[in-house]
Amino acid sequence: MSNHLQPRVDDLKNLQGLVSFVESAAAGSFTAAAARLALTPAAVSKNVIALERQLQVRLFNRSTRRLKLTGEGEAFLANASEALRLLDDAVNQVTRASGEPAGRVRISSGISFGRRYVLPLLPRLAARHALLQVELSLDNRAVDLVAEGYDIGVRGGMIPDSSLVARRVAQLPVALVASSAYLRQHGAPATPAELPQHRLLGVRFASGQIATWHFRKSFGRVTREWEPTARIWASDPESLVDLALAGHGITQTGLHHVVPWLRSGRLKVLLAAQHEPGQREIVLHYPHRQFLSARVRVVVDALLEHFKQQQELLVDPRELPAEWLA
């Protein structure tokens, strides 16, 4: 790397500019970097411009929607990221020495999963780390983790953003269920073709998208998609479980939602050999940085350990006990 990209440490006093540059390169825009850094986009842009003036090098080519690193910017980014990682390690060592990670950690999760599997952990985290503040946002919409300033996301499915770390938590198979009382009155469908004769409870998300049901064909792994002919719809699958428990019909829901009711016998799984449980999974993800703060790391580790202890998340739809089946 050329000498003009290696200013002496004493000269490089613009630490805010360095952080703003690295975050902007990772996020791809000043707006997304600003959300990460709790600054305004104008402040991030100003910091980067000040750094460029100090280095006398253009680090980004800018467009109205995107930033692209120049050749000099790419060369500088590797060393800048490593410098910040080392600085962050030093801060983390001091934090660990004091025994207390501190600051706010923002988590985004879907409503049902967050209430059942994330929220119960938070009081223990608060009791364990007196200087830690954890904020949980529950929302079923698609969330841009980086642009909206979240530290951790707990969501269904893998996400395509390569700037994020993704840690698989569990599979999320779905099942068709109905109450024992409903089945005593209406009988259990023997084939998917009999479902329109039953009272069906369907999921229609706020976007208008319908959660379709999938069934295996008689050959191979090929499946067919079917839109339920439901008369009652809701945007939250778990709320339909409440209706199913009350004997109001058949619904498709995440298997982890209903394990306690299957164990108690109040609900039964229908068409297990023909219904396709799907390939969904829950993923914990967070912005990919070479430096991850102690406050975020302690929450990530606690969440992963907590999820491992949830037996409902470990149920294999291919090995359901016979007494759970209709």
C-alpha positions, 0 to 999 in steps of 0.5 A: 500500500502506498505511503500516503495511505499510511498516516502516522497514528498521531496524525489520525485523530479522526476516529469518528471518521474511521468508524463511519468509513468502515460502517459505511463500507459494510452497510453500503450507504451512509443511511444504513451506517447512520442507523448502526452508529445512532448518528444522522446520515449527514453526520456520517457523510461529514465524518467520511469527508473529513477522513478523506480530506485528512488522507487526501484520498477519495475512499468512495465513489458516491451515487444517489443510492449507493456507495462504491469503494475506490481502489484506494478505499478497498486498500485502506478498508482492510487495515482500518477494519483490523485497527478497529477490531484491535481497538474493540478487543482492547475495550472488550478486555477492559469490559471483561475485566470489570465484569460488566458488559454495558449499554443497549442491545436492540433485538428484532423478532417475530411476535409469536416466537419472540414472546415465547422464546426470547422474552422469557430470557430477558429478566435473567439477562437483566439480573445477570448484567446490571449495566445492560439494557435489552430492547425487544421489538416484536413485529411480523413484518420484514425488517432491515436489520442494518438500516433500522439499527438493530443489533440482533434479529431472530427471524424465520428463514435465511437472509440473503444479506452477506454482510450479516452473520447467520446462526441457525437456531432450529427447524420450524416445521408446520403441521395440520392440527385440530382438537380431539373434541372437533375430531370426535364431532366431525371426524378426521380427514383421510386425504387432503381432498376431504379438507374442503368439507371441514372447518378450516382456519387460515393465515392471511398476513398483513401484506395480504399473502396467504400461508398455503398448505403443501402436500406430498404427491404419491411419488418422490418429494414433489409437493403440491400447493393448496390454498385453504378454503377457510372461513376464518382468517387471522394474521397470527398463526398462534391465535388460530391455535386458540380457536383450534383448541376451542374446537372451531376447526383445523389449522396449519401452524408451527409444530413448536407452537402446539407441542404442549397441547399434543402431549396433553392430547388436546390437539392431534396432528392430521394427515401427517404422512401426506402433509409437507412440514416445509423447510423453514427455520429460525435464524439468529443474525447480526451485522457482520463486523470484525469487531463485535461488542461485549454487550452484543456478544453476551446477548447472542451467546445467552440466546443461543444457549437458551434456544438449545434448552427449548425442547419444543424446538427439537421435535422432528416431524418425521418421528412424532409419537403415535398418540399425537396423530389423529 
